Amino acid sequence: MKITDLTAIIDGKSVNCAEVTYLEGRTVIRYKKELFKGAKESVQILKNAFTANVGSDGYYLGGNYFMRYSAFLTYFKEREDFCYKEHIYLMKVFGYNHGGNAFIGVMTGMPGDASITVEKEGDLYRLYLQYDLKRIDIYEDIVIELLEVDPALGYVGMAKRYRKYQFEERGVKTLKQKIKERPVLDYVKDSIEIRIRQGWKPAPPTVLEQTLENEPPMKVVTTFDRVKDLVDEMKKQGVEKAEICLVGWNVKGHDGRWPDAFPVEEDLGGEEKLKELIAYAQKNGYLIVCHSNSTDCYHISKKWNDGFMCSIQKSGENRKCAQPWSGGNMYSVCPQIAYENSLEMLPEIAKLGFKGAHYIDVITINQANACFSENHPVNGREAIEYYNKIGRLSQNLFGAFSSEGSFDDYAPSLDVGLYVQFGLHKRDGLDEGVPFWEITYHGSIMANQSNLTVNYTLKTPLERVQEMAYNARPSFYINSKFYSGKPVCGEDDLIIGTNEELVTTVSHLKRGYDEYKKLSALQVEFIEDFEKLTEEVHKITYSNGTVIYANYSSTDYTLENGTVLSKQDYLVK
């Protein structure tokens, strides 16, 4: 396809300065980094390249996500003007299907730094990229590759073309390939995940900058011995395959003193009791891993060193999470330092005996930010690679890598994501949700579907349908409600304080396991087609011919062959 307008707007001034290479099935657009020397405010590119008039056919595809769907379509319909701009994306891609042309756009130069913008102004729609120079530097050529797709194949064709690109050019592997290289994943794919939060300090914190003198006490909830009771009850009730993940096993519990992990928290039983639990779970046929953190740091850490490890924003300030957690104000670690810390911490954790999909918090649900420290500068591309190095280190030490979220900057190293979507609300300009991530990555990365489908057996039938329609790997969270604000995983919690609560909780785990084991073999298959029979009745076709029908509506639906699909239920053919 020919691009007619390649103007870059640099600090408000228009410059026609792109180089274009037309290859078979691909158009490569390059803006040399020298063009932006001296720019201070912003850069906009391709602002008039992919326009559409109100009322015309086609759509834009955006990589952001909202509840039940991992991407969205924007149709060129009449409506109020709007501007949708976002730089934190589940998938750093965009799509265009209009006027007989269709492509998926991939940012291969400055890969994690653009804000994808969709807007309507008057009678014209635009999709373009923006770079905020108050937040980032232009450290290399800006390169956009447009991968052509048959327009008749729609967004499903776009996702499959992007999948091919990821496998052939970014080193992403299929789950079948991964299992051959790391056999522990064969067990992981057939198991449910059981996260257990064991202990924590107050959240929100009562002390923002904690020291050994003012640190609040940790609340002990589930000791290592109590987790052994859980193992016994799971065996008794017939939960055959599960992966247990210990959260807050580390010094002072969940988000206690990162990046300090040791000593193992004595109030939970200490290191010997932990090793005893690990051996006991493995002897009973379960995988057991733990939750660690490589990217966050607290003032109380032994490694704090006047904040030397902190990631520095372009403004010169330490990068800090807007929401403090149990350890107080939470600062971001420079990606380079995060990797160096991991080289020290993760082998020590591995010595405890854990095997499985080791979980490192928040890496794959966050943007890979540059660090502007004079001592350890890191650009956006390097940040992505440091985090993928941490993922590969986890694979080598434990067998697999798991993290919170499923951002595809990290697809080359991610094996298991804790949720695809994070319950965001639909925003202006997002007309139709589509399962773009699922079509791209099912058969490569395992994940449960959403933060709100965690503990799905306690929730409504809609969470069950959402979880099973895309063959999500179910995730359960014992003591998920620790934060005194709105719970991340919803109000429904699993607890094992009393023996009666233990039996009830395991019955929910058993129900989830029994349902999932009928579908777990599909984890190695791709999703080849997705069709909306109605807005609330969907048909998902897998590469081995299996079809899952999902009915989100409040009424039954009769399929073409006469089979009745019950309301808020799913059916496997």
Protein Blocks (a to p, Z undefined) as FASTA:
>chain_A
ZZfblcdceehiacdfbdcdddehiacddddfklmgoiakbccehklmmgcdehiacddd
dfbdcehiabdcdddbdddddddddfbdfbacddddeehiacddddfbhkllcccdddde
hjaccddddddfklbccfbdcddddddddfklommlmmmmmmmmmmmmnopacfklmmmm
mmmlmmmmmpccddddfbdcddddfbfbdcfklgccdddfbdfklmmmmmmmmmmnopab
dcdddehkaghiahklpcbfbdcdfklnpjmlmmmmmmmmmmnopacdddddfkbccfkl
mklnnolmpccdfkopacddfbdcfkopaddddfklmmmmmmmmmmmmmmnopacjddde
hklmcccdddfbfklgcdfklmmmmmmmmmmmmmmmnopacdedjdfklmmmmmbdghjb
eoiacdehiabgcdfklmmmgokagcdfbfklgoklmmcfklmmmmmmnopacdddehkb
lbfbdcfkbjbdcdfkbmmlmmmmmmmmmmmmmmmmmmmmmmmpccfbdcdfblklccdd
dfkopacdddfbfbdcddfkopacdehiaddZZ
